[in-house]
Amino acid sequence: MNLLALDFGGSSVKCAVVAEEGVQVLEHFFVSSQADSYIEWLETFMPHFKRVNDSYGIDGIAISSCGAVDAESSVIHGSSALDYIHGQDIRALYQAYFAVPVEIENDANCAALAESWLGAGKGIDSFCLVVIGTGIGGAVVSNKHVLPGHQLHAGEFGFSVLDYKNGKPQIFGHLASTNALVEQAAKALGISQTKLNGIHVFELYDAGNPVIIRVVDAWSRYLALGLYNIQYHLDPQKIVLGGAISQRHDLVDQIESQLDDILSNLPFANVRPTVVQSMFGNDANLIGAVRHFLNRRTIVNKVNS
């Protein structure tokens, strides 16, 4: 069985043809996620589907999406960078166009499913995934199941308040995301944010730029504070870091150094987070979408048998 996995982001959709075992990605490609309506996007995507279907034979479509995804109804609630994805029966739209089974889940939940299935969370009962990207998202896995939450917002760690400045609350996602790092670095250097990205910031850090060293230290402190809070709120066995920046070779070491400082000043705090990198990195959402598809198809088949 070959599945077409789609991972919707604010500017593009990452696409992959994946064998159902999850570890074999047969092809990657990208298409723009920009459209005025979902119908418009589906029309644009149709030639891509036809091509991979002719080449591989597509048995289903597994979707990872931003937004508060209700996997049962396949409706995306809340808000996101893509206005057109919300408030519709996504499963019905795709099945009408492509005539194959379709399943959809939130992107962070997909990443958690991937890590639980074949990655850093394999073989353990509980962990939290923290996705560091434009903002900070995440997922909570308990008893090997992703918890959706009453409002479908479980794992939205980025909304937690870590500071209060100038009379306004400062949330985790605005202090410790990759976007926050770039913004803080650009401000410290007195240049436009458009001239930097996360890779460039760490190149300056590795080169010993003293301004950027201070910025990265402050940024990693907020990241460690957020992970400390997650540990004490949910007490997972592990905290798995996802997103492109999670693959930075010394990120965990930087966090561990900040945790040393936090815990040394809190003698009553005896629980230390176990922080590890995602095994799948940027492919986690795609692999997890496949896992979700297989889980849902098992349930549907049981109901129909």
Buried (B, 14 or more C-beta within 10 A) or exposed (E): BBBBBBBBBEEEBBBBBBBBEBEEBEBBEBBEBBBEEBEEBBEEBEEBBEEBBEEBEBBBBBBBBBBBBBBEEBBBBBEBBBEBBBEBEBBEBBBEBBEBBBBBBBBBBBBBBBBBBBBBBEEBEBBBBBBBBBBBBBBBBBEBBBBBEEEBEBBBBBBBEBEEEEEEEBBBBBBBBBBBBBBBBBEBBEEEBEEBBBEBBBEBBEEEBEEBBEBBEBBBBBBBBBBBBBBEEBEBEBBBBBBBBBBBEEBBEBBBBBBEEBBEEEEEEEEEBEBBBBBBBBBBBBBBBBBBBBBBBEEEEEEEE
